Amino acid sequence: ETIAIQENLFPEAKLLPGAEKLINHLHRTGVNIAVATSSPKDSYDMKTRRHKELFSKFNHVVNGSDDPEVKRGKPSPDIFVVCASRFASPPDKPTSCLVFEDSPAGVKAAVGAGMQCVMVPDERMFTTTQHIPQGVNKVIKSLADFDPQEFGLPAY
């Protein structure tokens, strides 16, 4: 039953406001970008099917549920450590990485990996500040509110 629901909903998944602008900007300015998702590859493929061109701009994707190098799921930092290690030129230090997360477990994973983290909470699930883990660098309501220069990235 869950699979049937996913097969109906996931292909219709819409981008978050500001996501397309941010991804295109980072790609155009030569910033290495990747996806680290707990979703299995088949679910990820369903969710991104309508946005293949945009998602092709990512250097790589790590599907934590399916990846043998990801030993533990979020809030363990494994997925982000593996993701960073797969860049052609991996970052010298974890603080060079910036993670965008919507869940408390994901924020804890990013912080545990020593990475910077911007939380964009899903307001349907996390409506109070008690759901904002310690160590997050910034909380924004929408990716459209993100200012790349605040994190040393090229301006829009």
Buried (B, 14 or more C-beta within 10 A) or exposed (E): EEEEEBEEEBEEEEBBEBBEBBBEBBBEEEBBBBBBBBBBEBBBBBBBEBBEEBBEEBBEBBBBBBBEEBEEEBBBBBBBBBBBEBBEEEEEEBEBBBBBBBBBBBBBBBBBBBBBBBBBBEEEEBEEEEBBBEBBBBBBEEBEEBEBEEEEBEEE
